[in-house]
């Protein structure tokens, strides 16, 4: 995998377009999206349901491939890489927080947070994971499996997993969508605290104007286009 380029944007989306086949022929989900985001900044992606927000986030992470255009992460064209190369880039550069948590049910909270560190061959994985879980207020829940944790606790485990490797870039897809209002507010506060502490770049998809207002910048997707 090419090394990230110094002094390059955290993200550069170039003519990012996604089309899929449907019953009527072809559906354009994203159409020529362009934007640049500098390191250390915070960005909210907003728009109506079905506008293409989550598709855009998946493309930025290299979890999906575009029909046209590309994405550069710290100067590296991720779609010039093969799938193994994109996976290596995600491991070194990205943290991802899913709305549905995506915790592995057969692993404890501690083991879920240790996993990305172990995949990178990081020493002190247990110590680092335990410290991050204590940071998010789950020091007493290390040995609990996801089914024994509340929704808010599961999302805090997901945050700990995303942040534990100190990725330069964090992507979050409706991180409070499965939570009640009070729990969601606490999770968002924690996410921004962790982001400030680590100086990382944060991109989140949200339908909540109050959450979007906490970001330095907002882009709106309407019918697959920036508006």
C-alpha positions in Angstrom: 0.0 0.0 0.0 1.4 3.5 -0.9 2.3 5.7 2.1 0.0 8.6 2.9 1.3 11.9 1.5 2.3 14.6 4.0 0.3 17.8 3.9 -2.4 16.2 1.8 -6.2 16.5 2.4 -7.7 13.9 4.7 -10.3 13.2 2.1 -10.7 14.2 -1.5 -13.8 13.0 -3.4 -13.5 13.4 -7.1 -16.6 13.1 -9.4 -17.8 10.4 -7.2 -20.7 8.6 -8.9 -22.6 5.4 -8.1 -25.2 3.7 -10.4 -26.9 0.4 -9.8 -29.3 -1.6 -12.0 -32.9 -1.8 -10.9 -36.3 -2.8 -12.4 -36.4 0.3 -14.6 -32.9 -0.1 -15.9 -30.4 2.0 -14.0 -30.6 4.1 -10.8 -28.1 6.9 -10.0 -27.5 7.0 -6.3 -24.7 9.5 -6.3 -23.9 11.8 -9.2 -20.6 13.7 -9.5 -19.9 14.4 -5.8 -16.8 16.5 -5.3 -15.4 17.9 -2.0 -12.2 18.1 0.0 -11.7 17.8 3.7 -8.6 19.0 5.6 -7.1 16.9 8.4 -8.5 17.5 11.9 -11.8 18.9 10.7 -15.3 17.7 11.3 -17.9 17.2 8.6 -21.6 16.3 8.8 -23.3 14.7 5.7 -27.1 15.4 5.8 -30.0 14.8 3.6 -33.4 13.0 3.3 -33.7 9.3 3.7 -32.6 7.6 0.4 -30.6 10.6 -0.7 -27.3 8.7 -0.9 -25.7 9.7 2.4 -24.7 6.2 3.6 -23.7 5.2 0.0 -21.3 8.1 0.1 -19.8 7.1 3.4 -19.3 3.6 2.2 -17.5 4.8 -0.8 -15.3 7.1 1.3 -14.3 4.0 3.3 -13.7 1.9 0.3 -16.4 -0.5 1.4 -18.1 -0.1 -2.0 -16.7 0.8 -5.4 -17.9 3.8 -7.5 -19.2 3.7 -11.1 -17.1 6.8 -11.8 -14.6 9.0 -10.0 -12.5 8.2 -7.0 -11.6 8.9 -3.4 -8.2 9.9 -2.1 -7.4 9.3 1.6 -4.4 11.4 2.7 -3.3 11.6 -1.0 -3.7 7.8 -1.7 -6.2 6.9 -4.5 -8.0 4.1 -2.7 -9.6 2.7 -5.9 -6.2 2.4 -7.6 -5.6 -0.3 -4.9 -6.8 -3.8 -5.0 -9.2 -5.1 -2.2 -6.3 -6.2 -0.1 -4.7 -2.8 -0.4 -8.0 -1.0 0.5 -8.3 -3.3 3.5 -4.8 -2.5 4.6 -5.5 1.2 4.2 -8.7 1.0 6.3 -6.8 -0.8 9.0 -4.1 1.9 9.2 -6.1 5.0 8.4 -9.8 4.5 9.3 -12.1 3.9 12.1 -15.8 3.2 11.3 -18.8 3.4 13.6 -22.0 1.7 12.4 -25.5 2.5 13.4 -26.1 -1.1 14.2 -22.9 -1.4 16.2 -21.5 -4.4 14.3 -20.0 -6.0 17.4 -19.0 -9.7 17.1 -21.5 -11.5 19.4 -19.1 -14.3 20.4 -16.5 -11.8 21.7 -16.6 -9.9 25.0 -16.5 -6.1 25.0 -12.8 -6.3 25.7 -12.2 -8.8 22.9 -14.2 -6.7 20.4 -12.0 -3.7 21.1 -8.8 -5.7 21.1 -9.6 -7.2 17.7 -8.4 -4.4 15.4 -5.2 -4.0 17.4 -4.5 -7.8 17.2 -5.1 -7.7 13.4 -2.5 -5.0 13.1 -0.1 -7.0 15.3 -0.1 -4.3 17.9 1.5 -5.1 21.2 -0.2 -4.4 24.5 -3.6 -4.9 22.8 -5.3 -6.0 26.0 -3.9 -3.0 28.0 -4.9 -0.5 25.3 -8.3 -1.9 24.8 -9.0 -1.9 28.5 -7.8 1.7 28.8 -10.2 2.8 26.0 -13.1 0.9 27.5 -12.4 2.6 30.8 -12.3 6.0 29.0 -15.8 5.4 27.6 -17.1 4.4 31.1 -17.2 0.6 30.6 -14.4 -0.5 32.8 -16.8 -2.7 34.8 -18.2 -4.4 31.6 -15.1 -5.8 30.0 -16.1 -9.4 30.2 -19.7 -8.8 29.0 -20.9 -10.1 25.7 -22.9 -7.7 23.4 -26.2 -9.4 24.2 -25.8 -8.4 27.9 -25.1 -4.7 27.1 -27.6 -2.0 26.5 -27.8 -0.2 23.1 -25.9 2.7 24.5 -23.2 0.5 26.0 -22.8 -1.4 22.7 -22.4 1.9 20.8 -19.7 2.9 23.4 -17.9 -0.4 22.8 -18.1 0.4 19.0 -16.7 3.9 19.7 -13.8 2.4 21.7 -13.1 -0.1 18.9 -13.1 2.7 16.3 -10.8 5.0 18.3 -8.4 2.5 20.0 -6.0 2.4 17.1 -6.0 6.2 16.9 -6.9 6.3 13.2 -6.4 9.7 11.5 -9.9 9.4 10.0 -13.2 8.4 11.7 -16.4 7.7 9.8 -19.7 7.3 11.5 -23.0 6.3 9.9 -26.0 7.5 12.0 -24.2 6.6 15.2 -27.3 7.5 17.3 -29.9 6.1 15.0 -30.6 3.1 17.2 -30.5 4.9 20.5 -33.0 6.9 22.6 -32.5 10.7 22.8 -30.6 10.9 26.1 -28.3 8.0 25.3 -27.7 9.3 21.8 -26.7 12.7 23.2 -24.2 11.1 25.6 -22.7 9.0 22.8 -22.3 12.0 20.5 -20.7 14.1 23.3 -18.2 11.2 23.9 -17.5 10.9 20.2 -16.6 14.6 19.9 -14.5 14.5 23.1 -12.5 11.6 21.8 -12.1 13.2 18.4 -10.7 16.4 19.9 -8.3 14.5 22.2 -6.8 12.7 19.2 -7.0 15.4 16.6 -8.5 13.1 14.1 -10.8 13.9 11.2 -14.5 13.1 11.8 -17.1 12.5 9.1 -20.6 11.5 10.2 -23.9 10.9 8.5 -26.8 12.2 10.5 -30.4 13.3 10.1 -30.2 15.4 13.3 -29.6 19.1 12.7 -28.3 19.6 16.3 -25.6 17.0 15.7 -24.8 18.5 12.3 -24.4 21.9 13.9 -21.6 20.5 16.2 -19.5 19.9 13.1 -17.3 22.6 11.5 -18.8 21.9 8.1 -22.0 20.4 6.6 -22.7 19.1 3.2 -26.2 18.2 2.0 -27.0 15.4 -0.4 -30.2 15.8 -2.4 -31.1 13.1 -4.9 -27.4 12.0 -5.1 -25.9 15.4 -5.7 -24.4 18.1 -3.4 -26.8 20.9 -2.8 
